[in-house]
Amino acid sequence: MKKKEHIPTYLKPLLFHKKPLEIVEYFRKNVNGKINKKSLLATDLNSKLIHNNKGYKLTFSLNRPITSNLVGEVIKKVEFIEKKDTFIIDSLFLNSTNLDGDYEGAINAFYSKGFTVKQAYYHRLIIPLEKEIAFHFNLEDCTFNTDLGYVSRTGVKALINSETIYANVIHQGSPKRYYLSIESQLKQTFEEFSDKAFAVQKGIGYLCGHLAGGEGYFFVYSKQKMEIPKYYGYHDIRPPIRSIYTPLHTNPYGYLDKKKNLAEKYYKNKTLQPVSFHQFSILCQRLYDSLEFSSAILLMLESCLATLLFMPGGFAIVLENLSDIIMADDKLKLAPIKDKNLSKTIRKECTDVVQKYSASISSEDLKVLLGRIEQINQTTNKERLRAPFKKLGISLLPEDIKVLESRNDFLHGRVPDFTNEGATRSLDRINQDLYYASMRFYTLLNMLILKWIGFDNYVLNHPKIREIQCGIKLKEDYYRKL
C-alpha cells in the first residue's frame, strides 16, 4: 500500500502572487501616460511616471514656454491615464522646472480610480526587499503554496483580534528578487487592514532585525480567493531598517563558531526554540493595540543603527518606556507612600509650610520647591527600571544592575567607566564602554519583551557574544534562559 503523503499543517490553498508582482515590476520600470488636471492650465499632458530609489516622481511638459512658475505648489488628486487604466495621484509636489515648461514632481501615493478606503474588501500588501528576510531561526514558520510555481516555508502568521494575518517572503526571477507579502482573508476597510499589517511588519522587524519598508504596493480584491485585484496602488511607507542584531537565534553555530562543542550540545539537545505562532500573535496584538509599545519597538530598531554616541541612550529610553508599559497600574505600588490619600495629605502639608514662608522666597525658587513637592512620592529611577524584571520573574546579574544604574549617565551626556580606568581612560576604551552598555541594554530589553509575550526559552546574550568588541571578559553563558 502506498504511503500517504504528509501535508504540512499550515499549508494554505494556492496564493495568487503572480499578477501583483507583474504589476509591481511594471510600474518600477517607468510608465508613459497622460495627465488630466484643469489646475495645470491644460489637459491631456504627456507625462511619465518614473521610479527611482526614493520612490516615484512624475514628469510632464506644458508644451509651451511658461508664463508663471508652478514650482513649490502641491496639487491634489491628479489623474494619470495609463493605457486603459486611470490612477489618482494623491499629492503631486512640483519641485523643479525649466524655461520650456518641463516639470517634475514628487509623489507620495497613487491608486486606481474608484478605490475608496471606506468600503470593505480583501487586501494584500507587497513590499519589495533589498535582501531576503530569513524567519527560520527566529520564528515558527508556516508553509504556503504560490502560483509563482513553488511551495515554501518562508511564511509566518499571527492572530490579531481573532483574525489570521499571513506574511510570506516570496521571490521570482534570476537573480532572485524578494518581496514581503502580507494579507488577510477577512473583508475589511483599507485602514483596518493597514494597521494590522503594520503590526505584523514591526513584529517581524523586531524578531528578525529586518523591518521591511520604503515602498508599499497594496492590492484590493472583491473575492476572497484574491486572484485578480479590483484596485491597486502605491504608497510611501517608512524606510526599511536592517540590523545585525536579533533577540534570539536557534542555530548555535551561527554565533558559537569558536565554541563548536558547546554549539553541538545546544543543537543536538534541540535546546534553542523560535518564537511560536501563539507568542508571535501576542507580540503583534500588543503592537496593534498600543501606540506606546509600537513606538518603543521602532525606537529600539532605530537605536540598533545609531552611532555609539546615541545607541545606549536610545536603548535606555526604550527601557524606561517599556517599564511603564509592562508595569501598567502596578506603577502605583512602587511609590514610597502606597496610600493615595496619605500621599495627598503629605503633599498638602508640605505645600502649606512652603507657602507660609513664601514672602522670603523668590517666585522662581517658590515654583521649583512646589514642583518638587508634587513629585515627592515619585518612584526612583532605580526601582522603576528594575520593577518589570521583578514582575516577570527575570533574574538580574550583577552586571545587569550595574548597567541599569548607569541610565542617568547617558541622559546627562556621561559615559560610565565600567572597567574603572578613571581619567586616563582612552578613547577606544570609552567607545568600548558605550558598546558594552548598548549590548547589555539590548539584551535586557529582549528579555523583557520576550518574557512578556510568553516566551520561555533562550535569548542571545550579546555582551558575552561580543565580549572582544566590548573589551570586557565575562563569566556568563552565551544564551540566557527566561
N, C-alpha and C positions, 0 to 999 in steps of 0.2 A: 504494500500500500504506500502510495506517495505521501511523503511527509508534508503536512500542511505548512505553507509558507507563513512565517511570522510577520505580522503587520505592526509597525511601531505604534505605540499607544496614542501618540499625538499626531499621527498622520492625518492631515486635513484633506478634503476634496481638492481638486485641481484649482490652483490660484492663477488668475489671469494677469500676468505681469508684462507680457509681450507688447500689447498695444500701448500701455502707459509709457514703457521705455522707448518705443518708437516716437512717441510724441515729445518726450523729454529730449531725445537726441536730435529731433528735427528742429526744435527751437534753439538748441545750443549751437547750431550750425549757421545761424543768421537767417532771417526770413524777410523777403521783399513783400511789400504791400502798399496800401494807400491809407491815408488818414482823412477822416471827415469830421471837421470841427469848425463851426462857424466862428468861434472866438479867435481862430488863427487867420481870419480875414480871407479865407479861401476854402474850397472844398476839394476832395479827391487829390490830395497832395501825394506825390510819390514819396515813399518812405521806406526805411529799413529798420527792422528790429535786430539789434546787434548784441550778441552775448560776449562777455569778457569775464576776467577773473573777479570782477567786482559786481557781477550781476548783469543787468540789461540796460541798454540805452536805446533811444530812438533818434534816428536822423531823418531829416526831410528838408525840402527846398521850397521856398515860396515862388521859385521860378522868375524872379524879378528882383531888382535892387530894393533893399528895404527902405521904408520911409520912417519907421520907428523901430527902436531896439526892444525886442521882447525878452532879452536875457534877464534872468532873475525872476521871471514870472513862473508861477505854479498853475498849471492848467489841469483841471479836474475832469474825469470821465471822458477821455479822448477815445474815439472809435478808431480801431486799427483793423482794416479789412484785408484779410489774407486768403487769396483764392476763394473758397466757398464759405469760409468762416469769418465771423466778426468778433473782435475782442474789445473789451473795455480796459483801457489803461487807467488805473485808479488815480494816479497822480503823475504828471509829467513836469519835471523841473528843468526849465530851459537854462542851460549853463554855458553855452558858447554859440557864436555865430560868426559869419564873415560878411563882407560887403555885398556879396551876391545873393544874400538871403538864405544861405545854408545854415540850418540849425541842428543842434544836438541837445538832447535832454535825457536826464536820468529818470529811471522808472523804479518804483518800489513794488508794483504788483500789476498783473493783468489777468483777465479771466474771460471765459466765454460769455457772450452777450446772452442775457436771460437768466444767468445764475443769480441766486439770492441766498443770503446767509440765513434767512428766516424760515425757509422750507426744509423739511426733514428729508434726508437722502442717506445712502450708504456712502462711506468715504474711505479713500486711500490716500496716504501721503507718501511721496517718494523723495528722498534726499540723496543726491549724488555724493559719493565718498571719494576722497583722495586716496584712501587706503582702507582695506577691509577691516571691519570691526570683528574681532575674534571673541566669541562668547564662551567657548568650551571650558576654559579654566576658571571662569568666574561665575557662570550662571547655568542653571539646569536648562539645557536646550530642548527644543522640540523639532520634530521632523515635518517638513511640508513638501508638497508636490506643486511644481510650477509649469506653466505652458512654455517656459523657456527651454524645456527639454531635460530636466533633471529633478531628482529628489534630493533634498538637502537637509542637514541637521543644523544649519546656521539660522535657526529661528528660536524665539522666546515668546512667552505670553504672560500677560498679567491680568488680574481680575480687578477692575475698578468699578465700584458701585454695582457689583454683580454682573458686570459686562466684561467679556473677554476681549482684550486688545492684543492683536498679534503683531509681532515685529519680526521681519525677516531680512537677512542680508542676502541680496541676490546679485548675480553677475552675468555679464554677457560679453562677447567679443574676444579678440585676441590681439594684444594683451587684454586681460580681463578688466572690465570697468565695473566697479562695485557701487551698489545703491542700498540704502536702508529703506525698506517699505514698511509702513505702519498702517493697519487697517482695522475696521470693526464691521461686523455683520449685523449691527443693530442700527436701525434707522434713527437719525437724529440730525440736529442742525449742525452747520459747519463749526460754529463756535464751541458747541458741546464736544464735538469730536476733537477739535484742535487742542482743547485743554487737557484731554486725556492722552492724546498723542504726545504732547509736550512733556507730560509727567513720565511716560514710558521712555521718551527720549533722554530725559535727565537721569532716570534710574539706570539706564544702560550706560550713560556717560559716566556716572559715578563709579559703577562697579567695574567697568572695562577701561576707564581712563580715556575714553574717546566719545566726546559729545558731538554727534553729527549736527551740521548746521551750514549756514551760508545761503543755500538755495532750497526752497521747498516747493515741490510741484504737487498740487492737490487734484484729485480725480473724484468726480461725483457721479454716483450711479443711481438709477431708479429701481434696479432689480438687485436682489440680494446675491445673485450669482456673481455680480461685479465683473462682467466680461467686457462690455463696451461702455465707456464713460458717456454720460449725458452732457456733462460740462467738465471743463478742466481749466487750470490756470497756474499762475506762478506767484510766489510772494517771498520777499526778503525775509530771512529769519536770522537769528543771532549767529555770529561767526562760529565755526567749529572750534573745539578745544581738543587737542591731542597731547596727553601727558604720558610720561614714562612710569607714573606711579599708579598702582591699583591697590585696593584694600586687601585682596586675597588672590591666591593663585594656586590651583590644585596640582600643578606639575612641579614637584620639588626640584627637579633637575634644572628648571629654568632659573632658579636663584641659588641653588647649592651645588654649582658646578665644581667647586673645590672641596666639597664635602659629600662625595659620591656615596659613601657608606651610609651616611645619615639620610641622604635623598632616597636611596634604595629602601631604607627602612620605612620611610613615610609612604613610598609608592607601593611596596608590597603589602603593607597593612591597610592600604586604602584609607589612610588617616585623614587626608585633606578632602573636604567636600565643598562643592559650589553652593551658592545661594539657591535655595529651592524655589519652585514656582510659587508656593504659598508665601514664602518670605519676600520674594520679589514683588508679589501683589501687595503686601503690606507696605513696602517701600513706596511703590507707585501711588497707592491710595493716599499715603501721607503727603507725598509731593503734590498730589492733586488737591488735597483738602487745605493745605497750609501754605500760604504765600511766604511766611517767615521761614519755614523749613526749606521750601524750594529756593529761596534766595540764599540761604546758608549753604546749600549744596553747590549752587552756581559760584558763590564766592570761594568755596573750597576748591573747586575745579580751576578757577582763575588763579588762585594762590599757588597752585601746582606749577604754573608757568611764570610766576613772578620772579623778580630778581631776589637774591639773598637778602637784600635790604628790606623787602616787603613781604617775603614769603612767611616767616614766622609770625609777624604781626597779623597777617591775614588769617592764618590758622587760629591764632589766639582770639580774634574777634568771632570767628565761627564757633569756637568752643564756648564763648560766653552766650551767644545766641542759642546754641544747642542746649546748653544747660537750662536756660529759661523755658525752652520748648518741652524738654523731657520732664522737668520738674513740674511744670504747669501750676496747678493750685497748691502743690506741696511746697512752693516757694515760701509761703507764709510760715511754714514750720521751721524755716531756717533762721528766722528773725530772733534776736536775743530776747525780746519780750513777746511771748506767744499770744497773750490775751490782747485782742484788738482794743477793747475798752480801756485796759490799763495803759496800753501804749498811747492812746489818745489823751488820757489824763496826764501822763508824764510830760508829753509834748506841750500841753496847755499850761501846766505849772511852770515849765522851763521858760516858755514864751512870756508868761506873766512877770517872771523875775527880770528877764532882759528888758521888757517894756518899762519896768519900774525905774530902771536906770538909763532909759533911752536918751534923756536930756544930756547925758555926759558922753554919749556915743554918736559919732558922725553917722549920717544917713546911710552912707555906703557900707560902713562897718556893721551897722544895725541890720542891714539887708543880708549881709553874709552870715551873721550869727543866727538870724531867724531861719535862713535856709538850711543851716547845719542842724538846727533843732528838728526841722521837718524830716531830716534824714537820720535821726538819732537811732532809729530801730532798723536801719538798713543792714542787710546781711554783708559780712565781709567778703571780699573777692575770693579769698582762700576757700571759705566754706561754699561759696556759690559755684566754684569750679569743681570742687570735689564731690558735691552733693549728688549729681546724676550718676556718678560711678557707684556711689554707695547705694543709691536707689535701685540700680540694675544688678547689684551684686558683683561688680567688677573689682577685682583686687588690684591695687596700685603698687608698683615697685618704688623703692626709694628714689630712683632716678626720675620716675614719673612725677612724683611730688615736687622734686627739685625744679623741674621744668614748669610745672603748673604755677609754682611760686614766683617764677621769673616773668609772669604775664605783665606786671606793671612796668618792667624794664623796657619791653618792646613798645608799649604805648607811650613811653616818655623818651624814646629815642636812644635808650641804652642797650648795650649788648652784654648779656650775662657772661660771666667768666666761669665756665664750667670746669676748667682744669686749674683754677686758682693761680694763674700765672701773673696776675697783677698788672701794674702799669707797663711792664716791659713786654706785654703780650704783642706778638707780631700781627701784621695784617692778615696773614694766612690763618693764624690761629683764631682771629676774630671771625673770619669767614667760615671756618670750620665750626665755631660755636653757633653761628647763625644757622648753618645747615643741620647741625645736630638737633637744635631746638625745633627746627622745621620738621624733621623726620619723627621726632618724639611726639610733637603735637599732632602730626598727621596720623600716626599710629593710634594715638589715644582717641582721636575723632572717629576713626574707623571702628574701634572697639565699641564706642558708644552707639554709633548708628546701627551697626550690625546686630549688636545685642538687643537694641530697642525694637528691631523688626523680627526678633525671634531666632536669629542665627546663633548656634551654639557650638560652632566648630572653631577653626583656627584662622587667625588673621596674620598677615605678614608683619614681622617686627622690623620695620625699616631702619631704625638706628643701629640694630645689630647687623642687618644685611649690608648696610653701607658704613660700617664702622671704620673702614680705611679712609673713606672720604671725610668722615666726621672727625677722625683723629682721636677717637675715644674708644679704648678697648673695653668691651662689656662682657660680663659673665651672665649672659642671658641666652634664651633659646631664639632660634631664627623665626619661629612661629609662636604666637601667643594664643592660648586656649581661652575661649569665652565661657 
